[in-house]
Amino acid sequence: MDKYLQANRALWDEWTGINYRSDFYKVEAFKAGQNRLRDYEMEEIGPVEGKTLLHLQCHFGLDTLSWARLGAQVTGADFSSEAIERARALAAELSLPATFVCADLYDLPRQLPGRFDIVYTSRGVLGWLPDIDRWAQVVTHYLKPGGIFYITEIHPFEQVFDDDDGVTELRLRYPYFTTEEPLVFTPQGSYADRSATVKAEHEYAWNHGLGEIVSALATTGLRVEFLHEFTFCEWPVSFLLPGGDGRYRLPAELDGKLPLFFSLRARKPPAAV
Ligand SMILES: C[S@@+](CC[C@H](N)C(=O)[O-])C[C@H]1O[C@@H](n2cnc3c(N)ncnc32)[C@H](O)[C@@H]1O
């Protein structure tokens, strides 16, 4: 694992405990039965009962276990050992059947055998990955013929704007396309709790253009079934305003005019008969 992934993994190990205790994740509500999945993603994926589902970059498993509650046979994978330990403990505590694997995404095919009906990943995943083509190869590797890949993620267009605390206007700052060298940030607590103390000094991130993401998936042989662009974001950003529905949008004059989030479904062609 290279130095950037190692540093990010150490950061995620630190963030996991903070996030687990945060109001952002509401673990107690989840334990009491709350489903963390969004209505639109459940509709866009369709019924999962009895299907095998691999969740890439699953963090400590709340979304993975939400799919398990809907009847999917779930496997979650993440490179943070802290996250995987907590995911396993939650599954055991809630008596939900689930398998969790600790591995770097790019190394997963060497550690996890099998093929799945659904490969799923969501909300805050692609920015940690330096190579979007190799990511797409891992996705496709794990799909059965006829299986679907689904992602819901922040839109790369949203990521080009300065989001430092206090910046409320749209100010271009970051590249839209993948860069060889990462963008370097100084963590301020965790995104789930800004006031928390973290030892890690840097986080390393990459933006990936929508064309790069779609082309990476198509190049592996997947057929893109839809790409939806949404005008809301699922988490707070300095230049977005909170709505009453827990989502964040641009101010009135721009609301509805620019993409902030997207979802995509792609299918591996069925095996030839
Ligand atoms: C924001 S979380 C996404 C999960 C989900 N949206 C959530 O909020 O619980 C991002 C996850 O990606 C994982 N991650 C980052 N880089 C990774 C890599 N190279 N291989 C595997 N997991 C990685 C982190 O450990 C973290 O758990």
The ligand as a MOL file (V3000), in Angstrom:
LIG
                    3D

  0  0  0     0  0            999 V3000
M  V30 BEGIN CTAB
M  V30 COUNTS 27 29 0 0 0
M  V30 BEGIN ATOM
M  V30 1 C -17.3790 7.9600 3.9780 0
M  V30 2 S -17.0830 6.2430 4.1650 0 CHG=1
M  V30 3 C -18.2680 5.6070 3.0780 0
M  V30 4 C -19.2400 4.6570 3.7500 0
M  V30 5 C -20.6360 5.1380 4.0040 0
M  V30 6 N -21.0650 6.1140 3.0770 0
M  V30 7 C -20.7860 5.6490 5.3950 0
M  V30 8 O -20.9250 6.8800 5.5570 0
M  V30 9 O -20.7770 4.8750 6.3440 0 CHG=-1
M  V30 10 C -15.5850 5.9310 3.2210 0
M  V30 11 C -14.9350 4.5890 3.5650 0
M  V30 12 O -13.9480 4.3050 2.5630 0
M  V30 13 C -12.9200 3.5590 3.1920 0
M  V30 14 N -11.7470 3.5680 2.3180 0
M  V30 15 C -11.0340 4.6490 1.9100 0
M  V30 16 N -10.0500 4.2520 1.0680 0
M  V30 17 C -10.1530 2.9080 0.9380 0
M  V30 18 C -9.4100 1.9310 0.2260 0
M  V30 19 N -8.3650 2.2520 -0.5400 0
M  V30 20 N -9.7920 0.6400 0.3170 0
M  V30 21 C -10.8650 0.2890 1.0880 0
M  V30 22 N -11.5860 1.1680 1.8100 0
M  V30 23 C -11.2370 2.4760 1.7320 0
M  V30 24 C -12.7420 4.2350 4.5420 0
M  V30 25 O -12.1180 3.4040 5.4920 0
M  V30 26 C -14.2010 4.5640 4.9060 0
M  V30 27 O -14.7350 3.5930 5.7510 0
M  V30 END ATOM
M  V30 BEGIN BOND
M  V30 1 1 1 2
M  V30 2 1 2 3
M  V30 3 1 2 10
M  V30 4 1 3 4
M  V30 5 1 4 5
M  V30 6 1 5 6
M  V30 7 1 5 7
M  V30 8 2 7 8
M  V30 9 1 7 9
M  V30 10 1 10 11
M  V30 11 1 11 12
M  V30 12 1 11 26
M  V30 13 1 12 13
M  V30 14 1 13 14
M  V30 15 1 13 24
M  V30 16 1 14 15
M  V30 17 1 14 23
M  V30 18 2 15 16
M  V30 19 1 16 17
M  V30 20 1 17 18
M  V30 21 2 17 23
M  V30 22 1 18 19
M  V30 23 2 18 20
M  V30 24 1 20 21
M  V30 25 2 21 22
M  V30 26 1 22 23
M  V30 27 1 24 25
M  V30 28 1 24 26
M  V30 29 1 26 27
M  V30 END BOND
M  V30 END CTAB
M  END
